[in-house]
Amino acid sequence: MIKLVILFCILPQPHGQIPAELPWSGATIRYTGVLGSYPTDHHSNLATVVLHDSKIYRPSEWRWDREDWIRTLTGTIGEIIMVACRKVEGSLYEKASTITIAGNFLEPDGKNYLHIPTAELCPTTKWKCAKQIPLVLCCRQEYVGNYTLSPRTNNIAITKDCKNESTDCWYSFTLAKPTYVTCLWLNNSTDPLGLKGLIHKFKINTIPKPTLSRVVTPQRVEGTESTLSQYDTEWPWSQAFVHFTGSMGNVKDLNLSTVVMHENQIYTRQEWEKQKTWQLQGVVGEKISIGCRMINGTTHRKATSISVLTNQTNKHEKACMHPSVQDCWHNFTLAQTVEVVCLWSKNTKGLSFKFKINAIAQSVKH
């Protein structure tokens, strides 16, 4: 009897070490499909992090759907979902290759809940795809789940290609309907007989928004003209720096909320330094992640773009131009001092926050 209990405890242990840093310490470690041959001499797996309105789904919140034969999570309609995936092996990891969301998002009258600019492609009996880097949108009627018990269809699939992401693979969207999510890691090795890829597919079910009103307690942020609401009390936005350096039109009560992370550690408000411009200190080689939002009392909107200007190339790299991207993040590796501009604009209104990240040699910064 004791042996059976020990065996039961050992078998479910996933391969791959759970990373200690946020948000990966809350990741679920598993894969649901293998491309090629799974190796016997080492153990690879997929780590998946799912956040809803910046709150991490814990491993205990995953369920099993007997009809769809798939693992599930449950979210509230209107929540912003963020999904990230890594291939893990021991303490080593690689970013996922793609993240795909699929669902019956398109209504018969052509309306959709993802602000899809190419909705005229749908629905159709054949796959039709439109590419707007880094996203590819495809439309078709596709059966999912157990067709004989509960036939359902997906008519839209959106895939984010992460090959140009310098750090991790993230995809954000607003939860409107039940959504199937597929994380895919592809092996770049040329070995025809080895492991070619790992897949983790799961589903996010939906529940309606609660009808009860909730009390919002605004918090005054020193040195700003607006307030942070409950929407920004969850990680990582609770650690955001709230400020803007440029404006256009009537922006009363509006502000910009900016999160900057280096190697998954958030720069605190005390680390921001004001000289001619706002500045942060970084180490050459660090992975930088920048997120920006416009905040207005109890609501927020994604930034329009995040631009990075280097001294040598004088080149701007912009993100967040695709309408289906629900939050604005930009990732890169710090190689030299950069100037960053977060921009939000709508019609005749606009806000910008300009700051600098100084690159310091690793032996200099203590």
C-alpha positions in Angstrom: 0.0 0.0 0.0 2.8 2.4 0.8 4.5 1.6 -2.6 1.3 2.5 -4.4 1.1 5.9 -2.7 4.7 6.7 -3.5 4.2 5.7 -7.1 1.1 8.0 -7.4 3.1 10.9 -6.0 6.0 10.5 -8.4 4.2 10.0 -11.7 2.4 13.3 -12.1 5.7 15.3 -11.5 6.3 17.3 -14.7 9.6 17.4 -16.4 11.3 20.8 -16.3 12.1 23.0 -13.4 9.6 25.7 -12.5 11.3 29.1 -12.8 11.5 31.0 -9.5 10.9 34.5 -10.8 7.4 36.2 -11.3 5.3 35.4 -13.2 6.9 32.1 -14.1 6.7 30.8 -10.5 3.0 30.4 -11.1 3.4 28.5 -14.4 1.8 25.2 -15.2 4.3 22.7 -16.6 3.0 20.2 -19.2 2.5 19.5 -22.9 -0.4 17.9 -24.8 1.3 17.0 -28.0 4.7 16.1 -29.5 6.1 16.7 -33.0 8.7 14.1 -33.9 10.1 11.7 -31.4 10.3 12.6 -27.7 13.9 12.0 -26.4 14.7 9.4 -23.8 18.0 11.0 -22.7 16.6 14.3 -21.6 13.2 15.7 -20.7 11.7 18.8 -22.3 8.4 20.4 -21.4 6.3 23.6 -21.8 5.8 26.2 -19.1 2.6 28.2 -19.6 1.6 31.3 -17.7 -2.0 32.7 -18.0 -3.0 36.0 -16.4 -6.5 37.5 -16.2 -6.6 41.2 -15.6 -3.0 40.8 -14.3 -3.8 38.0 -11.9 -2.0 34.8 -12.4 -4.1 31.6 -12.7 -2.7 29.2 -10.2 -2.2 25.4 -10.9 -5.2 24.7 -8.6 -7.5 26.7 -10.9 -7.0 24.3 -13.9 -9.9 21.9 -14.6 -10.7 19.0 -17.0 -13.5 19.2 -19.6 -14.7 15.6 -20.3 -16.6 16.7 -23.4 -13.8 18.5 -25.1 -11.2 16.3 -23.5 -9.1 19.3 -22.7 -7.8 21.2 -19.7 -9.7 24.4 -19.0 -9.6 27.7 -17.1 -12.6 30.0 -16.4 -12.5 33.8 -17.0 -15.0 36.7 -16.8 -16.2 38.2 -20.1 -14.3 41.5 -20.6 -11.1 40.4 -18.8 -7.8 41.0 -20.4 -6.0 37.6 -20.9 -2.3 37.4 -21.2 -0.6 34.1 -22.2 3.1 33.3 -22.2 4.8 30.1 -23.0 8.3 28.7 -22.7 10.0 25.4 -23.5 11.8 24.3 -20.3 14.5 21.7 -19.6 15.9 21.7 -16.1 16.9 25.3 -15.4 17.2 26.2 -19.1 14.4 27.7 -21.2 13.5 29.0 -24.7 10.7 31.2 -25.8 7.7 29.5 -27.6 7.5 29.8 -31.4 3.8 30.8 -31.7 0.7 31.3 -29.6 -2.7 30.8 -31.3 -6.2 31.7 -30.1 -9.3 30.3 -31.8 -13.0 30.6 -31.2 -16.4 31.3 -32.6 -15.7 35.0 -32.4 -17.5 36.2 -35.6 -21.3 36.7 -35.5 -23.4 35.9 -38.6 -23.9 39.6 -39.2 -20.1 40.1 -39.4 -19.6 41.7 -36.0 -16.8 40.5 -33.9 -15.4 41.1 -30.4 -11.8 41.4 -31.2 -11.9 44.5 -33.5 -10.6 42.4 -36.4 -9.9 44.6 -39.4 -10.1 41.8 -41.9 -13.5 40.4 -40.8 -14.8 40.6 -44.4 -12.8 37.3 -45.0 -15.2 35.4 -42.7 -17.0 33.1 -42.6 -15.9 30.8 -45.4 -15.6 27.0 -45.9 -11.9 27.3 -46.8 -9.1 28.8 -44.8 -8.4 32.4 -45.8 -5.6 34.2 -44.0 -4.4 37.7 -43.7 -0.9 38.5 -42.3 -0.2 41.6 -40.4 3.2 41.0 -38.7 3.5 39.6 -36.1 -0.1 38.3 -36.3 -1.8 36.0 -38.8 -5.6 35.9 -38.9 -7.3 32.9 -40.5 -11.0 32.3 -40.9 -13.0 29.1 -41.5 -15.7 27.0 -40.0 -13.9 24.4 -37.9 -15.4 21.7 -35.7 -14.0 21.4 -32.2 -14.7 19.1 -29.2 -16.7 15.9 -29.4 -18.8 16.4 -32.5 -21.4 13.7 -31.7 -22.0 14.9 -28.1 -21.8 18.7 -28.4 -20.9 20.0 -31.9 -19.3 23.4 -31.8 -17.4 25.5 -34.3 -14.5 28.0 -34.4 -14.5 30.5 -37.2 -11.4 32.6 -36.4 -7.9 31.7 -35.4 -5.2 34.3 -34.7 -1.6 33.3 -34.5 1.2 35.4 -33.1 4.7 34.6 -34.5 7.3 35.2 -31.8 10.5 34.7 -33.9 11.2 38.4 -33.7 10.6 38.6 -29.9 13.9 39.1 -28.1 12.7 37.6 -24.8 9.5 35.7 -24.1 6.5 34.9 -26.2 3.4 36.8 -24.9 -0.1 37.3 -26.4 -2.9 39.5 -25.0 -6.6 39.6 -25.9 -9.9 40.5 -24.4 -12.0 37.5 -23.3 -15.3 37.6 -25.1 -16.2 34.0 -25.8 -14.8 30.5 -25.0 -11.3 30.5 -26.4 -9.0 27.7 -27.4 -5.3 28.6 -26.8 -2.4 26.7 -28.4 1.2 27.2 -27.4 3.8 25.8 -29.9 7.5 25.4 -29.5 9.4 24.3 -32.6 12.9 22.9 -32.5 15.4 24.6 -34.8 17.6 21.5 -34.9 18.0 19.8 -38.3 17.9 16.3 -36.8 15.0 14.5 -38.7 14.5 11.8 -36.1 14.6 14.0 -32.9 12.1 16.2 -31.1 10.7 18.7 -33.6 8.2 20.5 -31.3 5.9 20.6 -28.3 2.3 21.7 -28.1 0.2 22.8 -25.1 -3.5 23.3 -26.0 -6.1 24.4 -23.5 -9.4 26.2 -23.3 -10.6 29.3 -21.4 -14.4 29.2 -20.7 -16.4 32.3 -20.0 -18.8 33.5 -17.3 -20.8 36.8 -17.4 -19.7 39.9 -15.6 -21.0 40.2 -12.1 -24.0 42.6 -11.8 -23.1 43.8 -8.3 -21.3 47.2 -8.3 -17.9 47.3 -6.8 -16.4 50.1 -4.7 -13.4 51.8 -6.2 -11.0 53.5 -3.9 -8.7 55.8 -5.9 -5.2 56.3 -4.7 -3.4 59.6 -5.3 -0.1 59.2 -6.9 2.4 61.9 -6.0 3.5 64.1 -8.8 0.7 63.2 -11.2 -2.6 64.8 -12.1 -4.8 61.6 -12.1 -5.3 58.6 -9.9 -4.7 54.8 -10.1 -7.9 52.7 -9.8 -8.5 49.1 -8.7 -7.7 48.1 -12.3 -4.0 48.9 -11.5 -3.7 47.3 -8.1 -2.6 43.9 -9.6 0.9 42.9 -10.6 2.7 44.2 -12.5 0.7 47.5 -12.9 0.6 48.1 -9.1 4.4 48.9 -9.5 3.9 51.2 -12.5 5.4 54.7 -12.8 2.6 57.1 -13.5 3.7 60.2 -15.5 3.6 61.8 -18.9 6.0 64.3 -20.5 3.9 65.4 -23.5 0.3 66.0 -24.3 -2.1 67.0 -27.0 -5.7 68.3 -26.7 -7.8 68.1 -23.5 -6.2 65.4 -21.4 -7.6 66.3 -18.0 -7.8 63.3 -15.6 -5.7 61.2 -18.1 -2.3 59.9 -17.4 0.2 57.2 -18.6 1.1 54.2 -16.5 4.5 52.6 -17.4 6.0 49.3 -16.2 9.7 48.6 -17.0 11.2 45.2 -16.1 14.8 44.1 -16.3 15.4 40.3 -16.1 11.8 40.0 -14.8 12.4 42.4 -11.9 10.3 45.6 -11.9 12.0 49.0 -11.6 10.5 50.5 -8.5 9.4 54.2 -8.3 12.5 55.0 -6.3 14.7 53.8 -9.2 13.4 56.5 -11.6 15.8 59.4 -11.7 14.9 62.9 -13.0 17.7 64.8 -14.8 16.9 66.4 -18.1 14.7 63.5 -18.8 13.4 60.6 -16.6 16.1 57.9 -16.5 16.7 54.3 -15.4 20.0 52.4 -15.1 20.3 49.1 -16.8 23.1 46.5 -17.4 24.3 45.6 -20.9 22.8 42.3 -21.9 19.7 42.5 -19.6 16.3 41.6 -21.1 14.0 44.6 -20.9 10.2 44.5 -21.0 8.2 47.7 -21.2 4.4 48.0 -20.8 2.3 51.2 -21.2 -1.3 52.1 -20.5 -3.4 55.2 -20.6 -5.4 55.4 -17.3 -8.5 57.5 -16.6 -10.1 57.0 -13.2 -11.5 53.5 -13.2 -10.6 52.6 -16.8 -7.5 52.0 -18.8 -6.6 51.7 -22.5 -3.6 50.2 -24.2 -0.9 52.5 -25.5 -0.8 53.1 -29.2 2.9 52.4 -29.6 6.2 51.9 -27.8 9.2 53.2 -29.6 12.9 52.6 -28.9 15.6 54.9 -30.3 19.2 53.8 -30.2 22.1 56.3 -30.6 23.9 54.2 -33.3 21.1 53.1 -35.6 18.6 56.0 -35.0 15.8 53.4 -35.6 12.4 53.3 -33.9 10.9 49.9 -33.2 7.1 50.2 -32.7 4.6 47.7 -31.2 0.9 47.5 -30.6 -0.3 48.6 -34.0 -2.6 45.6 -34.5 -6.1 46.2 -33.2 -6.5 42.7 -31.6 -3.5 43.3 -29.3 -5.2 44.3 -26.1 -2.2 45.4 -24.0 1.0 47.2 -25.2 4.3 45.5 -24.3 7.7 45.7 -26.0 10.7 43.5 -25.3 14.4 43.8 -26.2 17.9 43.1 -25.0 19.7 46.2 -23.7 22.9 46.6 -25.8 23.4 50.4 -25.5 21.7 53.4 -24.0 18.2 53.8 -25.5 15.5 56.5 -25.5 12.0 55.2 -25.1 8.7 56.9 -26.0 5.3 55.5 -24.9 2.5 57.0 -26.9 -1.3 57.0 -26.5 -3.5 58.9 -28.9 -7.1 59.0 -30.0 -8.7 61.5 -32.3 -7.5 64.9 -31.0 -6.1 63.7 -27.7 -2.7 62.3 -27.0 -0.2 61.6 -24.2 3.5 60.6 -24.4 6.1 59.6 -21.9 9.7 60.0 -22.9 12.5 58.4 -20.8 16.0 56.9 -21.1 17.5 53.6 -20.1 21.3 54.0 -19.6 23.3 50.9 -20.4 26.1 50.3 -18.0 28.8 47.6 -18.3 28.2 44.7 -16.1 31.4 45.2 -14.0 30.4 48.8 -13.3 26.9 48.5 -11.8 26.8 47.2 -8.2 
